[in-house]
Amino acid sequence: MRIRMSRDCSVRAVLFSTMFLLFPPVVTAQNVLTWHNDNFRTGQNLKETTLTLTNVNSTQFGLIFKLSVDGHIFAQPLYVGSVNILGQGTHNVVYVGTENDSVYAFDADGSPTTPLWHTSFTGTGAVAVPCGDTPACVISPTIGITGTPVIDGTSKTLYVVAFTKESGTYYQRLHALDITSGVEKFGPIVIQASVAGTGSGSVGGTVDFTPVVQNQRSALLLSNGVVYIAWSSFGDVGEYHGWVMGYSASTLAQVSVFNDTPNGSKGGIWHSAGGVSADSSGNVYLITGNGSFDVNTGGVDYGDSFLRMTSTLSVSDYFTPDNQLRLDDDDLDLGSSAGLILPKQSGSYPDEITGADKQGTIYLVDRDNMGKFNLSSNDVIQTITGSAKGYFSSPAYFDNAVYYSGREDYLDQYTLINGVLSKTPVSKSPMTLVAGGTPSISANGSANAIVWIVDAPFKGTTTAVLHAYKASKVSDELYNSQQNAMRDTLGTGISFSVPTVANGRVYVGSQSGSTDSLYIYGLLP
């Protein structure tokens, strides 16, 4: 494997206007260092001073420019303000990973429009993995970087998992890049693991991690000096399991390994691309998908379960729905949503987490006593019947409201009072969304709060749409990218896209014909 860096013009950038270059960059914006903004996975940016309820409209706001890259952008773009780029001065920077195994650092304000640096993990015999080599061709045409990276703002390190094929052998590696230059700081490390078990793919009582079978779909987590990585499958095919591994952020040494179905099968951790979450005490939370479950009878398999884990990935508590067998049989993954950790609540349950499944049920779970498994009832705070077509997305939180978006359904706003959700939405978007999506929130403290969502239909066959709604009442739509389609249309949708909002801009990965691009929206000149 070789790493290439480039500052040339091989990556084309298309400007819709040059006048925005006259505006100086603002360096006080909130950084977006991880998927959905923080380890609670709230999706909140509470330091957005430029975008307001009055200027986000099709007259004043729209597509400003787009930047071309070498592959599909499945990972959420990340943002760091005021980065001293090696030899190029200080820039606000947006970081983009692609399915062609590249990481780009672009000036987030478009000055310049060529990459500040570009690191590729291909070359000298290494290529991104052709989709046909995997058990199911669900990411096409190649697979490279899928899970959203994570950035340590203190050490200025970007952690990313890249998938490559080299002389017929498949590798997943954890890389640690200097965000100022794209150079490897240490490592990379080849990802390997084994656990004791008799489950799918086991040999002689051992289950090995198999790189070509395991899809690194969920976002990375950085918590208390450990980088956590989770895996699922390619299209529920092959002898796969749900794996989680922890690596030292300072050395990349592997420090912990967990397999959620060592004596069974499946249990993928995919979260519709959402990340594993962590609370302020360092406990790690995840939600597993379809798979074997037998913990209630003394086993070790945790299919379709909320898990609370110690920092060393030992399960300390869990919740499994009473209809787990049906969820598994009917492909109704509990883990189609990442867990949203709610801020401390008044009332009987101060510590809560919420997530939803593909059958359309929303769960509100007590993190201090998760409820385990009860065949006759669910011992949780609440279950709510939500979207009829289920959830392939994760919720967001702002100001005692939780926002869920189901497939072929509305964006729903639920209130949260004394730790209890309203039984039905208090507000709905004016129109349904084709695929739904994971919302992001921008606000200036408690003012000018906006809910952003990308409706990106499955299979990447239709145009995605960026929507903006008033957070206090999502029935009020402020903007969508089809209102002035000639100017603002996104390219073909990429499933599970999450908009990144920072410093007056909204960054969305998409496709435009045969070109993959990062689309940048903001106030028009």
JOQUITA-V32850 format. One record per helix or strand of 2 or more residues. SS is the DSSP state (A for helix, B for strand). FROM is the first residue (numbers start at 1). LEN is the number of residues. If there is no record, write none. Layout:
ss | from | len
SS | FROM | LEN
SS | FROM | LEN
//
This chain:
ss | from | len
B | 4 | 2
B | 13 | 3
A | 19 | 4
B | 44 | 2
B | 61 | 9
B | 78 | 8
B | 89 | 9
B | 102 | 6
B | 117 | 4
B | 126 | 5
A | 131 | 3
B | 142 | 2
B | 150 | 3
B | 157 | 10
B | 169 | 10
B | 184 | 7
B | 194 | 3
B | 206 | 3
B | 214 | 2
B | 221 | 3
B | 226 | 9
B | 243 | 6
B | 254 | 6
A | 271 | 3
B | 277 | 2
B | 284 | 4
A | 295 | 3
B | 305 | 5
B | 315 | 6
A | 324 | 6
A | 334 | 3
B | 340 | 2
B | 352 | 5
B | 361 | 6
B | 372 | 2
B | 382 | 4
B | 396 | 3
B | 401 | 5
B | 411 | 7
B | 420 | 2
B | 427 | 2
B | 440 | 5
B | 447 | 9
A | 458 | 3
B | 465 | 6
B | 477 | 4
A | 485 | 4
B | 500 | 3
B | 505 | 8
B | 515 | 9
//
